[in-house]
Amino acid sequence: MINKKITNIRKSLDKLDDKFLQLIKKRTSLVNEIVKNKKFKKDIVDKKRINIILKNIKKKSISKKIDYKITEKIWSSMIKAYIDYEFRKFKKK
């Protein structure tokens, strides 16, 4: 038996995923601009900046009553993915 409530919620999740994809596209465009302005590979990983981002995400998550462990994992994964992306793009210069 198909649960219609779950089906409707999943449709909402699918729509939300489409919005996430648009945001990722915008973010990637900005990262491309950053890569163009980096002169050395060693400039790709900025640990100080990463720590600040994760600290801010945790603070904002707590204030918005979002489980910060979820957002921390999402942002950590995203940061790692974009670092990998920057290294791949940097080689193509």
N, C-alpha and C positions, 0 to 999 in steps of 0.2 A: 504494500500500500504506500502510495506517495503522500508525504506530508506536505500539504500546500503551504503551510506557514514557513517551513524550512526552504521550500522552493522559492518563495517570495523573498526571503531574507538573502538567499544566494544570488538572486537577480540584483538585489541592492548591492551586494558585495562585488558583483561583476561590474556594475556601473562605477563603483568606487575605485576598482582596479583600473578602469579606463582613465579616471582622473589622475591616479598615481602615475600612470604611464606618461601622461601629458607633463606632469611635474618633473618626471625623470628626464624627459626630453629637454625641458628648459634647463634643468640642472646640468645636464651633459653639455649643453651649449655654453654655459658659463664656465664649466671646467675646461672646455676646449680653449676658451679665451685665456684662462690661467696658464694652460700648457704652452701656449704661444709666447707667453711672457717669461717663461722660465728658461734660464740659460744653461743650467747644469742638471743632470739627473739627480744629484744629491739634494736639489731643492724640492724634489717631489714630495718627500715625506717630511712633514713639519710636526714633530711630536708635541711641541708646545701648543700649536693650533688644535691638534686632535684632542688633547686633554681639555682645552677650553671648551671645544664643541661638546664633548661628552658631559662635562660638568654642567654646561648650560642646559643641555637636553634633560639631564636628570632633574635639575631645578625646575624647569618649565613643566616637565611631566608631573612632578609632585604637586605643583601649584594647580595643574589642570585635572588632578585626580586620575592620572593615567599611570598604570603600573610601569614604573621607571625601568624595571628589568627588561620589559618588552622593548621599549624605545631605545634603551642602551644597546641591546643586541641588534636591533634594526640599524641604528646609526653606525655601530661598529662594523657591521657587514657592508653597509653602503660605503663607508670610508675605505675599507679594504678593497672593495670592488673598483672604486674610483682611483685608488692608488695604482692598482694593476692596469687600469685603463690609461692613466697618465704615462706609465712606463711604456705601454704599447704605442701610444701616440707619439711620445718623445722620440722613439727610435726612428719614426718615419720622417723626422725633420730633415 
